[in-house]
Amino acid sequence: MNNDLQNKRELLKKYVYEYNKNIQIIEIDKTLQKQNKEIGALLNTTVDILKNSSKKWVENFNNILEKEKFRSDLENYFIIIIFGKVKAGKSSLGNFIAKNSPKSEKVSFFKYDEAGQEHTIQKLEEIDDDFFDTNNLECTVEIQGFKLNSMAWIDTPGLGSMVEENGELAKEYIQSADYIIYPTSSDSPLQADEISQLQELFKQNKKVTICITKSDKFERRKDTNGKYIKQDGKIAKFLTNKSLDDRIKQENYVKEEIAKINTNQSLLGDILSMSAHTAKQGLENRNEELFENSNIPKFYELIAKVVKEKASKLKSETPYNGLKSFIDNDVLGVTDKPNPLTVKIIREKIDNLDSNINETLDRFNTLTENIKSDISREVEAIVADYYIKIDKNNSKEIFKKIDEEIAENIFKIIEKNIKDTFENFSYSFDNLASSISGEFKIDDTYEDIVITTEERNKGIGSAILGAGAMIGAGFLTGGASLVVSVGAAIAAGGAGAYLGGKFGELTGNQHIEKINIGDNKEDVIQKFKEMQIENHEKNTREVYNQIQNTFFIPLQEVIKNMKLELYRFEENIAKFKKELV
């Protein structure tokens, strides 16, 4: 065997097997899959296609190696495979070529079973007309053929067979072909499924000659008297070749359709209309014109020319083209319509998953950025509802109630935010129910006033006089009112002394009085709000960090590993393909 080819196969095998090994060990945490329904489904789909594709690549590569046994058995032969639909004339053409070969050239027949084992078909001096009978062939999964000089003609089961395995088997052997004969019936040449099959052959870099088979027709003929010739009382029908004009039209049509799907014109051989039936009848009736116009002689010349002039080159290129086809079609997906298990499709799946994760992360980051404003808004709103009710007698109880309501509302906000992003996420809100209200209590606020004894007495006297006047006027009643009035007067009287002498030194007749100037409600509420916002922002960030650490970071790590494995493999394969000569 070619050492260069063997080394390249071993290297490609190493890349494919190592990648498959690394992909098959990827495991996804079940809880990770459940936390977001959309992402979980995409994650499962992506992992499945990764594993299925790598397994399929190994399987397909092994098939290539298995079919090498087939090629090694026919090492000294130029392998021509006839490949096409059921009833397209494959077997008739094969029968005719084998049966009408020169008598000096021995034809040997063989078949390959499902296991790829070769068997010799019983030796016949002449090929029985039913040897390649289409009906029989479609009921088996065997590959049949004959060897003639340096050519091995392989007749595959028809595509579209009732037995599905037949078509698959035919496709498996195609890669072993040095040359393809593709028959299409003249009744309706190159139907849509045939065009698709030919497109696949061109993708595999196969050289293809297209035969428009059954290019014949039955016609009625008149005798010398102008009456239709009869046989057994019925108007006789005579087999003849289709007209040259009809054949040219069909050949041009096929050529135009092939041009639409094949950009590499070097892969298309001849397009030839022919009829094995008229050729057979022409030989039997010694009708040379009928035989010549069947175009079978041209077909012989074509095959002989290919075998003589191109066999060596094509045969040496076939295994390399097989590896290239495997890389392009099975692995990389560089064609217009790649199969669903190629690097191209896998990358699209991973990118789609990554995009969905990033969109979800963007929404989540927006929630994180809005934590402080959301909490501030909620704290302000709740405190505003209770503001008027708060005084120094109930502050402790009210702040506790506000604290509980804030915690409950923020719990609901965060829970809603998380559920908008996740269907099933395990998180804890224990730290949201913090008790900080015990630190807050409203008290009276006093201010020190420096006054002299004289001012104090004067203030008291003035207060008493003022109180008396007020009592006299009916504005004050009761001793309590008098006391209040006196206190107010003292405060008013002492204010001047305070303002004038606050920053000076106290003298012997000076002393400090504590004056009640209100309470600290505003300060306490402001401090309460600030601590509530700070505390809940911190705790909420801890919850969001828990989500980040248990969902996004592990998920992004999985995607990173997927991309890394795919990138390494694709890089190795691209380099291998570049060096594949």
C-alpha positions as CSV (number, residue, x, y, z in Angstrom):
1,M,0.0,0.0,0.0
2,N,1.0,3.6,-0.6
3,N,2.9,4.6,2.6
4,D,1.9,8.3,2.2
5,L,-1.7,7.4,2.0
6,Q,-1.5,5.0,4.9
7,N,0.2,7.7,7.1
8,K,-2.5,10.2,6.2
9,R,-5.3,7.8,7.0
10,E,-3.7,7.1,10.4
11,L,-3.3,10.8,11.1
12,L,-6.9,11.5,10.2
13,K,-8.1,8.6,12.3
14,K,-6.2,10.0,15.2
15,Y,-7.8,13.4,14.9
16,V,-11.3,11.9,14.6
17,Y,-10.9,9.4,17.4
18,E,-9.4,11.8,19.8
19,Y,-12.1,14.4,19.2
20,N,-14.8,11.8,19.6
21,K,-13.3,10.7,22.9
22,N,-13.2,14.2,24.3
23,I,-16.7,15.0,23.2
24,Q,-18.3,11.8,24.6
25,I,-17.1,12.6,28.2
26,I,-18.9,15.9,28.2
27,E,-21.6,15.8,31.0
28,I,-24.1,18.5,31.8
29,D,-25.3,19.0,35.4
30,K,-29.0,18.1,35.5
31,T,-29.9,21.0,37.7
32,L,-28.2,23.3,35.2
33,Q,-30.5,22.0,32.5
34,K,-33.6,22.6,34.6
35,Q,-33.0,26.2,35.6
36,N,-33.9,27.8,32.3
37,K,-36.3,25.9,30.0
38,E,-35.2,27.4,26.7
39,I,-31.5,27.3,27.4
40,G,-31.8,23.8,28.9
41,A,-33.4,22.5,25.7
42,L,-30.8,24.2,23.5
43,L,-28.0,22.9,25.7
44,N,-29.3,19.3,25.4
45,T,-29.8,19.6,21.7
46,T,-26.3,21.0,21.2
47,V,-24.6,18.4,23.4
48,D,-26.6,15.6,21.6
49,I,-25.5,16.9,18.1
50,L,-21.9,17.1,19.3
51,K,-21.9,13.5,20.5
52,N,-23.9,12.1,17.6
53,S,-21.8,13.9,15.0
54,S,-18.5,12.7,16.4
55,K,-19.8,9.1,16.7
56,K,-21.0,9.3,13.1
57,W,-17.6,10.6,11.9
58,V,-15.9,7.6,13.5
59,E,-18.5,5.3,12.0
60,N,-18.1,6.8,8.5
61,F,-14.4,6.8,8.7
62,N,-14.4,3.1,9.7
63,N,-16.6,2.5,6.7
64,I,-14.0,4.0,4.5
65,L,-11.4,1.7,6.0
66,E,-13.7,-1.3,5.6
67,K,-14.3,-0.5,1.9
68,E,-10.5,-0.5,1.4
69,K,-10.7,-4.3,1.6
70,F,-13.0,-4.1,-1.4
71,R,-10.5,-1.9,-3.2
72,S,-7.5,-4.1,-2.2
73,D,-9.3,-7.1,-3.7
74,L,-9.6,-5.2,-6.9
75,E,-6.2,-3.5,-6.6
76,N,-5.2,-4.4,-10.2
77,Y,-8.5,-3.3,-11.7
78,F,-10.0,0.0,-12.7
79,I,-13.3,0.1,-10.7
80,I,-16.3,1.3,-12.6
81,I,-19.5,1.4,-10.6
82,I,-22.9,1.8,-12.2
83,F,-25.1,3.7,-9.8
84,G,-28.6,4.9,-10.2
85,K,-32.3,4.3,-9.7
86,V,-34.2,1.1,-9.9
87,K,-35.3,0.3,-13.5
88,A,-32.9,2.9,-15.0
89,G,-31.3,0.2,-17.2
90,K,-28.3,-0.6,-15.1
91,S,-28.6,-4.3,-15.3
92,S,-29.4,-4.4,-19.0
93,L,-26.3,-2.4,-19.8
94,G,-24.1,-4.6,-17.6
95,N,-25.6,-7.8,-19.1
96,F,-24.9,-6.6,-22.6
97,I,-21.3,-5.5,-22.0
98,A,-20.4,-8.8,-20.2
99,K,-22.2,-11.0,-22.6
100,N,-20.9,-9.4,-25.8
101,S,-17.2,-9.0,-24.7
102,P,-14.6,-10.4,-27.1
103,K,-14.4,-14.2,-26.9
104,S,-10.7,-13.9,-26.2
105,E,-11.4,-11.9,-23.1
106,K,-12.5,-14.0,-20.1
107,V,-15.3,-12.6,-17.9
108,S,-15.3,-13.6,-14.2
109,F,-18.3,-12.9,-12.0
110,F,-18.3,-12.2,-8.3
111,K,-20.5,-10.7,-5.5
112,Y,-19.9,-9.1,-2.1
113,D,-22.3,-9.9,0.7
114,E,-23.4,-7.7,3.6
115,A,-20.2,-8.4,5.5
116,G,-18.1,-7.4,2.5
117,Q,-16.9,-10.9,1.7
118,E,-16.3,-11.8,-1.9
119,H,-17.9,-14.8,-3.4
120,T,-17.4,-16.3,-6.8
121,I,-20.6,-16.7,-8.8
122,Q,-20.9,-20.1,-10.6
123,K,-18.9,-20.1,-13.7
124,L,-21.0,-19.7,-16.8
125,E,-19.8,-19.9,-20.4
126,E,-22.4,-17.4,-21.2
127,I,-24.1,-15.0,-18.9
128,D,-27.7,-15.9,-18.3
129,D,-30.0,-13.1,-19.3
130,D,-31.5,-13.2,-15.8
131,F,-28.1,-13.1,-14.1
132,F,-28.4,-9.4,-13.3
133,D,-32.2,-9.5,-13.3
134,T,-33.4,-6.3,-11.7
135,N,-36.2,-7.9,-9.7
136,N,-33.8,-10.4,-8.2
137,L,-31.2,-7.7,-7.5
138,E,-33.6,-5.5,-5.7
139,C,-34.3,-8.3,-3.2
140,T,-30.8,-8.7,-2.1
141,V,-28.2,-6.5,-0.4
142,E,-25.3,-8.0,-2.4
143,I,-23.0,-6.1,-4.7
144,Q,-22.4,-7.9,-8.0
145,G,-20.0,-7.4,-10.8
146,F,-17.7,-8.9,-13.3
147,K,-14.0,-8.5,-14.2
148,L,-13.0,-7.9,-17.8
149,N,-9.4,-7.4,-18.6
150,S,-8.2,-4.5,-16.3
151,M,-11.8,-3.3,-15.6
152,A,-14.1,-4.3,-12.7
153,W,-17.7,-3.5,-13.5
154,I,-19.8,-3.2,-10.3
155,D,-23.5,-3.3,-10.5
156,T,-25.1,-1.8,-7.3
157,P,-28.6,-2.2,-6.0
158,G,-30.9,0.5,-7.2
159,L,-31.6,3.6,-5.3
160,G,-35.2,3.9,-4.3
161,S,-35.4,0.2,-3.8
162,M,-38.2,-1.3,-1.7
163,V,-35.4,-2.6,0.5
164,E,-33.9,0.4,2.2
165,E,-30.6,-1.3,2.9
166,N,-29.9,-1.7,-0.8
167,G,-29.6,2.1,-1.4
168,E,-27.5,2.6,1.6
169,L,-25.2,-0.3,0.6
170,A,-24.8,1.2,-2.9
171,K,-23.9,4.6,-1.4
172,E,-21.3,3.0,0.8
173,Y,-19.5,1.4,-2.1
174,I,-19.6,4.6,-4.2
175,Q,-16.5,6.0,-2.5
176,S,-14.5,3.0,-3.8
177,A,-15.3,3.8,-7.4
178,D,-12.6,5.1,-9.7
179,Y,-15.3,6.0,-12.2
180,I,-19.1,6.3,-12.1
181,I,-21.6,5.4,-14.8
182,Y,-24.9,7.0,-14.0
183,P,-27.9,5.8,-16.0
184,T,-31.1,7.8,-16.4
185,S,-34.1,6.7,-18.4
186,S,-34.9,8.4,-21.6
187,D,-38.6,8.1,-20.7
188,S,-38.0,10.9,-18.2
189,P,-34.3,11.9,-17.9
190,L,-32.8,13.4,-14.8
191,Q,-35.6,13.6,-12.4
192,A,-35.3,15.7,-9.2
193,D,-34.1,12.8,-7.0
194,E,-31.5,11.9,-9.7
195,I,-30.2,15.4,-9.8
196,S,-29.8,15.3,-6.0
197,Q,-27.9,12.0,-6.3
198,L,-25.6,13.4,-9.0
199,Q,-24.9,16.4,-6.8
200,E,-23.8,14.0,-4.0
201,L,-21.4,12.3,-6.5
202,F,-19.9,15.5,-7.5
203,K,-19.4,16.5,-3.9
204,Q,-17.4,13.3,-3.5
205,N,-15.2,14.3,-6.4
206,K,-16.3,11.4,-8.6
207,K,-15.8,11.4,-12.3
208,V,-19.2,10.7,-13.9
209,T,-20.4,9.7,-17.3
210,I,-24.2,10.0,-17.7
211,C,-26.0,7.5,-19.9
212,I,-29.5,8.2,-21.1
213,T,-30.6,4.6,-21.3
214,K,-33.6,3.1,-23.1
215,S,-33.2,5.7,-25.9
216,D,-35.5,3.6,-28.1
217,K,-39.1,3.4,-29.1
218,F,-41.7,1.2,-30.8
219,E,-43.1,2.2,-34.1
220,R,-45.6,0.9,-36.6
221,R,-44.6,0.3,-40.2
222,K,-46.4,0.2,-43.5
223,D,-46.0,-2.3,-46.2
224,T,-45.6,-1.4,-49.9
225,N,-49.3,-1.1,-50.2
226,G,-49.4,1.6,-47.5
227,K,-51.0,-0.6,-44.9
228,Y,-49.7,-1.2,-41.4
229,I,-47.8,-4.5,-41.1
230,K,-49.6,-7.0,-38.9
231,Q,-48.4,-9.9,-36.9
232,D,-50.8,-12.5,-35.4
233,G,-53.7,-10.4,-36.5
234,K,-52.5,-7.3,-34.7
235,I,-50.6,-4.3,-36.0
236,A,-46.9,-5.1,-35.3
237,K,-44.6,-2.8,-33.3
238,F,-40.9,-2.6,-34.2
239,L,-38.2,-1.6,-31.8
240,T,-36.0,1.2,-33.1
241,N,-33.7,3.9,-31.8
242,K,-35.0,7.4,-31.0
243,S,-34.3,10.0,-33.7
244,L,-31.0,11.9,-33.6
245,D,-32.8,15.2,-32.9
246,D,-34.7,13.7,-29.9
247,R,-31.4,12.4,-28.5
248,I,-29.6,15.6,-29.0
249,K,-32.4,17.5,-27.2
250,Q,-32.3,15.2,-24.2
251,E,-28.5,15.3,-24.0
252,N,-28.6,19.1,-24.1
253,Y,-31.3,19.2,-21.4
254,V,-29.2,16.9,-19.2
255,K,-26.1,19.0,-19.8
256,E,-27.9,22.2,-18.8
257,E,-29.3,20.7,-15.6
258,I,-25.9,19.3,-14.6
259,A,-24.4,22.8,-15.1
260,K,-26.7,24.1,-12.4
261,I,-25.4,21.7,-9.7
262,N,-21.8,21.1,-10.8
263,T,-19.2,23.9,-10.7
264,N,-16.3,21.5,-11.4
265,Q,-16.8,20.6,-15.1
266,S,-13.8,18.3,-15.0
267,L,-15.9,15.8,-13.0
268,L,-18.5,15.4,-15.8
269,G,-17.6,12.9,-18.5
270,D,-19.6,12.3,-21.6
271,I,-23.4,12.5,-21.8
272,L,-24.5,9.7,-24.2
273,S,-27.9,8.4,-25.3
274,M,-28.0,4.7,-25.9
275,S,-30.1,1.6,-26.0
276,A,-28.9,-1.8,-25.0
277,H,-32.2,-3.3,-26.3
278,T,-31.7,-2.1,-29.9
279,A,-28.0,-3.0,-29.7
280,K,-29.0,-6.6,-28.7
281,Q,-31.6,-6.8,-31.4
282,G,-29.3,-5.3,-34.0
283,L,-26.7,-8.1,-33.3
284,E,-29.4,-10.8,-33.3
285,N,-30.9,-9.6,-36.6
286,R,-27.5,-8.7,-38.1
287,N,-28.9,-5.2,-38.4
288,E,-25.7,-3.1,-38.4
289,E,-27.5,0.2,-38.7
290,L,-29.7,-0.6,-35.7
291,F,-26.6,-1.7,-33.7
292,E,-24.5,1.4,-34.6
293,N,-27.3,3.8,-33.9
294,S,-27.8,2.3,-30.5
295,N,-24.6,4.1,-29.5
296,I,-23.4,1.1,-27.6
297,P,-20.3,1.0,-29.9
298,K,-19.6,4.6,-28.8
299,F,-20.0,3.6,-25.2
300,Y,-17.4,0.8,-25.7
301,E,-15.0,3.3,-27.2
302,L,-15.6,5.7,-24.3
303,I,-15.0,3.1,-21.6
304,A,-11.9,1.8,-23.5
305,K,-10.5,5.3,-23.7
306,V,-11.1,6.0,-20.0
307,V,-9.5,2.7,-19.0
308,K,-6.5,3.2,-21.3
309,E,-5.8,6.9,-20.8
310,K,-7.1,7.9,-17.4
311,A,-7.3,4.7,-15.3
312,S,-3.9,5.0,-13.7
313,K,-4.4,8.7,-12.7
314,L,-8.0,8.3,-11.5
315,K,-7.2,5.1,-9.6
316,S,-4.3,6.8,-7.7
317,E,-6.5,9.8,-6.9
318,T,-9.5,7.9,-5.7
319,P,-8.4,7.2,-2.1
320,Y,-7.2,10.7,-1.6
321,N,-10.5,12.0,-3.0
322,G,-12.2,9.7,-0.6
323,L,-10.5,11.3,2.4
324,K,-11.2,14.8,1.0
325,S,-14.8,14.0,0.5
326,F,-15.1,12.6,4.0
327,I,-13.6,15.9,5.4
328,D,-15.7,18.2,3.2
329,N,-19.1,16.4,3.3
330,D,-19.1,14.4,6.6
331,V,-17.0,16.7,8.8
332,L,-16.6,20.3,7.7
333,G,-19.8,20.8,5.7
334,V,-18.3,23.1,3.2
335,T,-20.9,22.3,0.6
336,D,-24.1,24.4,-0.1
337,K,-26.3,21.9,1.6
338,P,-24.3,20.3,4.5
339,N,-25.7,17.4,6.4
340,P,-26.9,18.1,9.9
341,L,-23.9,16.5,11.6
342,T,-21.1,18.7,10.3
343,V,-18.8,21.3,11.9
344,K,-20.6,24.0,10.1
345,I,-24.0,23.1,11.6
346,I,-22.5,22.3,15.0
347,R,-20.9,25.7,15.2
348,E,-24.2,27.3,14.4
349,K,-25.9,25.3,17.2
350,I,-23.2,26.4,19.7
351,D,-23.4,30.0,18.6
352,N,-27.2,29.9,18.9
353,L,-26.8,28.5,22.4
354,D,-24.2,31.1,23.3
355,S,-26.3,33.9,21.9
356,N,-29.3,32.8,24.1
357,I,-27.1,32.6,27.1
358,N,-25.7,36.1,26.5
359,E,-29.2,37.5,26.0
360,T,-30.3,36.0,29.3
361,L,-27.1,37.2,31.0
362,D,-27.8,40.7,29.6
363,R,-31.2,40.7,31.2
364,F,-29.8,39.4,34.4
365,N,-27.0,42.1,34.4
366,T,-29.7,44.7,33.9
367,L,-31.4,43.4,37.0
368,T,-28.1,43.6,38.9
369,E,-27.4,47.1,37.7
370,N,-30.9,48.2,38.9
371,I,-30.6,46.7,42.4
372,K,-29.9,49.9,44.2
373,S,-32.5,52.0,42.4
374,D,-35.2,49.2,42.8
375,I,-34.5,48.9,46.5
376,S,-34.3,52.6,47.1
377,R,-37.6,53.2,45.4
378,E,-39.3,50.5,47.5
379,V,-37.8,51.7,50.8
380,E,-38.8,55.3,50.1
381,A,-42.3,54.3,49.2
382,I,-42.9,52.2,52.3
383,V,-41.4,54.7,54.7
384,A,-43.5,57.4,53.2
385,D,-46.6,55.4,53.9
386,Y,-45.7,55.3,57.6
387,Y,-44.1,58.7,58.0
388,I,-46.9,60.5,59.7
389,K,-47.6,57.6,62.1
390,I,-44.1,57.6,63.5
391,D,-43.4,59.3,66.8
392,K,-41.1,58.8,69.8
393,N,-43.7,56.7,71.6
394,N,-44.1,54.1,68.8
395,S,-41.0,54.4,66.8
396,K,-39.5,51.0,67.8
397,E,-42.7,49.1,66.8
398,I,-43.3,51.1,63.6
399,F,-39.7,50.7,62.4
400,K,-39.9,46.9,63.0
401,K,-43.1,46.8,61.0
402,I,-41.5,48.8,58.2
403,D,-38.5,46.6,58.3
404,E,-40.6,43.5,57.8
405,E,-42.7,45.0,55.0
406,I,-39.6,46.1,53.2
407,A,-38.0,42.7,53.4
408,E,-41.2,41.0,52.2
409,N,-41.6,43.4,49.2
410,I,-38.0,43.1,48.2
411,F,-38.3,39.3,48.5
412,K,-41.3,39.5,46.0
413,I,-39.4,41.8,43.6
414,I,-36.3,39.6,43.5
415,E,-38.4,36.4,43.2
416,K,-40.3,37.9,40.3
417,N,-37.1,39.0,38.6
418,I,-35.5,35.6,39.0
419,K,-38.6,33.8,37.8
420,D,-38.8,36.0,34.7
421,T,-35.4,34.5,33.8
422,F,-35.4,31.1,35.3
423,E,-38.2,28.5,35.5
424,N,-36.5,26.5,38.3
425,F,-33.7,28.0,40.3
426,S,-32.6,27.0,43.8
427,Y,-31.9,30.2,45.9
428,S,-32.1,31.3,49.4
429,F,-33.7,34.5,50.8
430,D,-32.9,33.9,54.5
431,N,-30.6,36.9,54.7
432,L,-33.2,39.2,53.3
433,A,-35.3,39.1,56.5
434,S,-32.8,41.0,58.6
435,S,-33.8,42.8,61.8
436,I,-32.3,46.2,62.0
437,S,-35.2,48.1,63.4
438,G,-34.0,47.7,67.1
439,E,-31.3,50.2,66.4
440,F,-33.8,53.0,65.7
441,K,-35.7,55.1,68.3
442,I,-37.0,58.6,68.2
443,D,-36.1,60.8,71.2
444,D,-36.4,64.5,72.2
445,T,-33.7,66.8,71.0
446,Y,-32.2,69.3,73.5
447,E,-29.9,72.2,73.0
448,D,-27.6,73.8,75.7
449,I,-28.4,77.5,76.4
450,V,-26.0,79.7,78.5
451,I,-27.9,82.4,80.6
452,T,-27.1,84.5,83.6
453,T,-29.0,84.3,86.9
454,E,-30.3,87.8,86.4
455,E,-31.6,87.0,82.9
456,R,-33.1,83.8,84.2
457,N,-35.0,85.6,87.0
458,K,-36.0,88.4,84.7
459,G,-37.2,85.8,82.3
460,I,-39.2,84.0,85.0
461,G,-40.7,87.3,86.1
462,S,-41.6,88.3,82.7
463,A,-43.1,84.9,82.1
464,I,-45.1,85.1,85.3
465,L,-46.4,88.6,84.3
466,G,-47.1,87.4,80.8
467,A,-48.9,84.3,82.1
468,G,-51.0,86.4,84.4
469,A,-52.0,88.7,81.6
470,M,-52.9,85.7,79.5
471,I,-54.9,84.2,82.3
472,G,-56.6,87.5,82.8
473,A,-57.4,87.6,79.2
474,G,-58.8,84.1,79.4
475,F,-56.1,82.5,77.2
476,L,-54.6,80.3,79.8
477,T,-56.2,78.2,82.5
478,G,-54.6,75.9,85.0
479,G,-51.2,75.7,86.5
480,A,-49.8,73.5,83.7
481,S,-50.4,76.2,81.2
482,L,-48.6,78.6,83.4
483,V,-45.5,76.4,83.7
484,V,-45.4,76.0,79.9
485,S,-45.6,79.7,79.5
486,V,-42.9,80.3,82.0
487,G,-40.7,77.8,80.3
488,A,-41.3,79.5,77.0
489,A,-40.5,82.9,78.4
490,I,-37.3,81.6,79.9
491,A,-36.3,80.2,76.6
492,A,-37.1,83.4,74.8
493,G,-35.4,85.5,77.5
494,G,-32.3,83.4,77.5
495,A,-31.9,83.3,73.7
496,G,-30.3,86.6,73.6
497,A,-27.8,85.8,76.2
498,Y,-27.1,82.5,74.4
499,L,-26.4,84.1,71.1
500,G,-24.3,86.8,72.5
501,G,-22.2,84.8,74.9
502,K,-22.2,81.2,73.6
503,F,-18.6,81.3,72.5
504,G,-17.4,83.3,75.4
505,E,-16.4,82.1,78.9
506,L,-18.9,81.4,81.5
507,T,-18.9,83.9,84.4
508,G,-19.9,83.2,88.0
509,N,-23.5,84.1,87.5
510,Q,-23.8,82.1,84.3
511,H,-25.0,78.6,83.9
512,I,-26.2,76.2,81.1
513,E,-29.8,75.3,80.5
514,K,-30.9,72.3,78.2
515,I,-33.7,73.4,76.1
516,N,-36.1,71.0,74.2
517,I,-36.0,72.0,70.6
518,G,-38.0,69.1,69.1
519,D,-37.0,65.5,68.2
520,N,-34.6,63.5,65.9
521,K,-37.3,61.9,63.7
522,E,-35.9,63.1,60.4
523,D,-32.4,62.0,61.2
524,V,-33.6,58.6,62.5
525,I,-35.7,58.0,59.4
526,Q,-33.0,59.0,57.1
527,K,-30.5,56.7,58.8
528,F,-33.1,53.9,58.8
529,K,-33.6,54.3,55.0
530,E,-29.9,54.4,54.3
531,M,-29.2,51.3,56.3
532,Q,-32.2,49.5,54.8
533,I,-31.0,50.3,51.3
534,E,-27.4,49.3,52.1
535,N,-28.4,46.1,53.8
536,H,-30.8,44.9,51.2
537,E,-28.6,45.9,48.3
538,K,-25.8,43.8,49.8
539,N,-28.0,40.8,50.5
540,T,-29.7,41.0,47.0
541,R,-26.3,41.1,45.4
542,E,-25.4,37.9,47.3
543,V,-28.5,36.2,45.9
544,Y,-27.6,37.4,42.3
545,N,-24.0,36.3,42.8
546,Q,-25.3,32.9,43.8
547,I,-27.1,32.7,40.5
548,Q,-24.1,33.9,38.6
549,N,-21.9,31.3,40.3
550,T,-24.2,28.4,40.0
551,F,-25.7,29.0,36.5
552,F,-24.0,31.4,34.2
553,I,-20.3,30.7,35.1
554,P,-20.7,26.9,34.8
555,L,-22.8,27.3,31.7
556,Q,-20.3,29.6,30.0
557,E,-17.5,27.1,31.0
558,V,-19.4,24.3,29.2
559,I,-19.8,26.4,26.1
560,K,-16.1,27.4,26.3
561,N,-15.0,23.8,26.4
562,M,-17.3,22.9,23.5
563,K,-15.9,25.7,21.4
564,L,-12.3,24.9,22.3
565,E,-12.7,21.2,21.4
566,L,-14.4,22.1,18.1
567,Y,-11.8,24.7,17.3
568,R,-8.9,22.4,17.9
569,F,-10.4,19.6,15.8
570,E,-11.4,22.0,13.0
571,E,-7.9,23.5,13.0
572,N,-6.3,20.0,12.8
573,I,-8.7,18.9,10.0
574,A,-8.2,22.1,8.0
575,K,-4.4,21.7,8.2
576,F,-4.7,18.0,7.3
577,K,-6.9,18.9,4.2
578,K,-4.4,21.5,3.1
579,E,-1.6,19.0,3.1
580,L,-3.7,16.2,1.5
581,V,-2.3,15.8,-2.0
